[in-house]
Amino acid sequence: MSQPAYESATCQTSLVLLLRGLWNLDDPNALRKLIWRRFHTKLRIATEKDDEPGDFITVSFPDFFLQLDRFLFHILAVPEPFFNDREAIAAQMDELRLCQAVLEHEAYVCITLVNYPEEVDADEAARMLGKMTAALGGSAATLAVASPLLEQVRVWDRNISRALRSEHPLTALMETPPSKVPVVPGDAGDVDLLAATVEARRRWSQFANAFAEKHPDQIFAVKAAFQDGEFTEHMWIRVFKIEDEYLQGVLDNDPVHLRKYARGLRVRLRVKALSDWMYTDGERLVGGFTNQPLDKAREARLARSRAAATWTSTSPPISPVH
C-alpha cells in the first residue's frame, strides 16, 4: 500500500490496552464493525497494492493499519503480556486493582497514530488517539490502559473511557485516579495502623452522637475487616442504623479478592469489629484515623519499589508504513 498522498506529520505517542486475551482481532471485519459502531464510518478492507483513496483497514496479523478521516493508525495486537516482568511492575503499583490488572493481563493492543494531516495540531491528534483507544477498549477483555510516554497505568472503567474522549486525553489520563475506589495494601502488624484503630474505637461515642443528630446531606461510614478464604479486606460501610452494640449498613466498596461480597450488600456487624469511622460535616471530614498511617506506609513502599524495577515492555518496534 502506498503512503497517503497528503502531506503528513508524525506522532509516535502510543496508548496500550492491557487485555485478558485478544478478541477476534485476526478478523478485519470485527474492527470494521467496531469502527462503524463508534465512528459511523465504513472502512474498506485494503490490500498491499490498493491505492484507492479514502478510509481503509489493512491486516497482516498482528499488524493493522487503519485510516480514518485522514488519520493513519498502526494497531499492534499481541497475544502475550505487555511487560517483560509483570511482577516487578506490579510491585510499583500501590493500588490493588491496578496491581491485579498488570498481573492478570495476557495480551495487549498498542495503538499508535503514525500519520495525520499537517494542518492538524498536536492537541487534535492526541484527541483522535484517545478516541480510537476508547473505542478499542470497549471490550469486556480490557483490564487497563497504559501510556508508555507517561509511564502510567490506569484500571479500565467509565472514568478512563471518559478521560480518553476528553479534549486533552493524556492530561485527563494523568489526573484520573488509578482506580475509581483506591484499594491499598495494609500491614496487619503496622504499629501506627493499630494505634489508629484503637483511637477510632475509643472515640466511637463521637460518631454515634453525631449520627443520632445527622442531617440528610451527611454521610456516615465505618470500616471493618471482611474475610473470604485466605483473603481479608477492610472495606467501608455506609451506616443507616445503629442499635446498641450493632450497626447496619451497605458495603460501599467493590472488593478485589472477596467473591462472596459485593458493593451494595447489606451487612450487620458489631461495633467493636470496626477498624475506622468517618462522617461528613459540611465540607469537613471527621474521623478517617487510618488514612495517615496508610499514606505513610504507601510512600515507603513506593520508595522501595521505584528502585527495584524499570518500565520495560515486550512491544516490538513499529513496522514501517508501506
N, C-alpha and C positions, 0 to 999 in steps of 0.2 A: 504494500500500500504506500502511496506516495505521501510525502509531507504535505500538510494542509497548505493551500495556496496563499492564504492571508499571511501578512507579516505577524510574527508571534513573539511573545516574551516567554521566559521560562520561570516556573515556580516549582522548586523541589521540596516544598513543605508537604509532608505526608501525615496522614492520620491512620491509625491502625485499630481494627476491631479485633478483640480477643474473643474467640468463639469456642463453644463446647465441641463443635465439629462443623465441617463445611456442609452447608445445604447444597442443593444440586447446582453448584456453580459451573460444573462441566457442561451444562446445558445453556447455551446462549439465550434460549427462549425464556428461561427463568429470569434473567436480567432484563430482557426486553419487557416482560410483563411488569416487573417491579418499576422500571423507569416510566412505563405508561401510567401506573397507579400513582406514582409520586409526582411526576412532572407533566403528565398528559402529553407526552411526546412519543411517537412511534419511531423506533430505531430499525434500520435495515441491517441485516447481517451481511457484512462486507467480506471480501476475500482479499488475498495479498495483491492481486492485480486490479483491484477495483479502484478506479479514480473518480467515481461519481461523487459530486459534492453533496453536502447535507449531513444529517445526523446518522451515525452508524455505530455498530459494535463489531469488533473482530475478535475471535477467540483462538488462542493456541495454548490451552490449559497448561500451566497455571496462570498464564498471562492473558489479560483482556485489555483492549484499547477501546475506549468509549468516547465518542464525540457528541456533545450535546450543546446546542446553541453556540457553536464555535469554541467551546471549552473542551480540551482533549485530556482525558484521564487515562492513567495507567492503573489497572487494578490487578493486584497480585494475590492469588488465593492459594495458601499453603497449608497442607494437612499436617502440620507439626507446630509445636509451641513457638511463639514469637521470641521468647527469651531463652538464651543459651542455658541459663541457670535459674530456673523459676524459684527455687528455694531461696537463693541469695537475694533475688529481687523482692520476693515476698517478705523477707526479713526486714526490708526497709519500709514496708507498708504498715503504718501504725493504725490501721483500721481493718478489723477482722473480715468484713465483707470484701474489701478490696484485696486483702491477702488471699482469701479463698478464690476469688476470680483469677488471680495470677496463677495460683497453684493448679486450678482445675481446667484452665483452657488447654485445648488440644489442637487448635488450629487458629489461623489468623488471616485477615484480609487487609492488605495495605493499599490505601487509596492515595494516589499522587496526582496532582494537577501539573502536567508537564508542559502544556502549551495553552495560551489564551491570547486573544487579540490585543494588540499593543495599545489600543485606546482604552482598555480596561485597566483600572488601577489595582494596586495590591489588595486593598480592602474588599473590592468586589470579587477578586479572585479567591480570597480567603472565604468569603460568604458562599461562593459556589462549591468550594471544597467541603465546607461544613454541611451544606445541604445534601451533597452527594453521600457523605459519610452517614448523615442521619437517615437517609433513605435506605442505604445498605445495612444499617444497623437495626432495622425494624424486625429482624428475625428473632424468634424465641431462643435461638442458639447464642445470641450475643450476651457476653458476660461483662465486658468493659471496653472502653476506648482509651487508646494511648496516643500521646503526642511525643514522638522521638525528639523533636526540636526542643520542646519544653521539659522533657524528661518527667512527664506527668501521666498518671493513670487515674481514670475515674470509673466507678461502677456504673454500668449502663442502667439508666432509669429515665423517667419522663423529664426530669430536670436537665439531664445531659442532652437528651434529644432536643429539648427546647433551646439549650445553650448553643448547640451546633447550628441551629436555624436562625440564630440571632444576627444582629448587624455586625458584631465583632466576635465571631465564634471562638477564636483562640483565647481572647481575653476572658470571655464568659466561661470557657472551659477551666481556666486557671482559678477563677473566682468561685466556681461551683464546688461545694464540699465534696470530698472523695466518695461519700455515701450520703444518702438522704438523711438517715439517722445514724450518726457515727457509733461504731461499736469498737471499743478499745480493750486490749488485754489488761488484766489486773493480777497482781501477785497477792495471793491469799495471806501471805506472811508479811506483807508490807506494813511496817510499824505505823507509818503515817496514815495509811488507809484504815487500819484497825482503830486508830485513835479517832479518826473522823466518824466512823460508825458508832463508836462509844458516845461521842458528843451528840450525834443525831438522836440516839436513843435517850440520852439524858435529857434532851430538850424537847422530847415528844409532846409535852403538855403545851408548848408554844404552838405547835402545828394544830393540835386538837382544839385549842381555844380559838384560833383563827378560823378553823373550819366551821366551828359552831356559829360564827358570825359572818360567814362567807357571803360575798356578793356574786351575782350571776356571771360577771365577766372574769372572775378569778379562776385560776387553775390550781388544783391541789393534787400532788403526786408523791408517791413513795417508791423507793427502790428496794427490791428484795431478790434473793437468790432462787433460781429455779433449776432443777436438775432433771436430766434425761439420759440415763445410762452413765457413761463416763464424763459427760459434759455438764458444766454448771455455768449459767449465765445470770448476771444481775440485770434485771430489766425494770423499767419504770411502769408504774400502775397509776392510772388516773382514779383518784378516790371519789366515790359518790356516797359512801355511807361508813360511819364509824359506830361500832357497838361494843362498848366496854373494852375488852381485850382483843377484839377482832375488827378488821376493816374489810370493806368490799370495794371492788373497782374493776376496771378493764385494763388488760395489757396494752401499753402504748408503744411497744416496740415489736418489730419483727425479729424473732431470734435467728441466730446464724446456724446453730447446730441442733437445736432442740426441736425434734419433729412433732412432739405432742402438744406444742404450744404455738399460738399464732396471735398476731395483733388483733385486738377486739375481743379476745376471750375473757369472759367474766371469771374473776377469781375471788377467793375469800382466804385471808390468812391472819395469823396472829400478829399483833402489833410488835411483839418482841422479835419477830423474824425480819423486820425491815433493816436495811443497811444504810438508808439515807432518806431524806424527805426534802421537799421544797414546795413553795407556793408563790404565786404572783401577787404583788400588792401595788397596783398601778403599773408603773414601768419598772418597779423594783422587784428583784428576785430574792426571796428569803429562803435560806437553807442551802442545799447543794453542798454539803460538807465534804463529800468525797471528790468534788471536782478538782480542787487544788492538788491533792496528792496524786490523782490520776494524771493531771497535766505534768507534774514534776517527773513522774515515772516515764511518761511518754517522751519527754525531752531527753532523758537519759538513754532510753532505748534507741531513739533516732541518732543520737551522737555515736553510739556504738555501731549501729548498722551502716551508717554512712561510710565508715572506714573499712567495712567488710565486703562491699560489693560495688560493682560498676554497672552502669546501664548499658548492657550489650544485648544484641538480638541476633537471631538466625537469619534475618532478612537478607536475601541476596541482592546484588546491585541491580538498579533499574535497567531493564532491557532498552536498547535504543529503539527509536521510532523509525520504522522502515516505510 
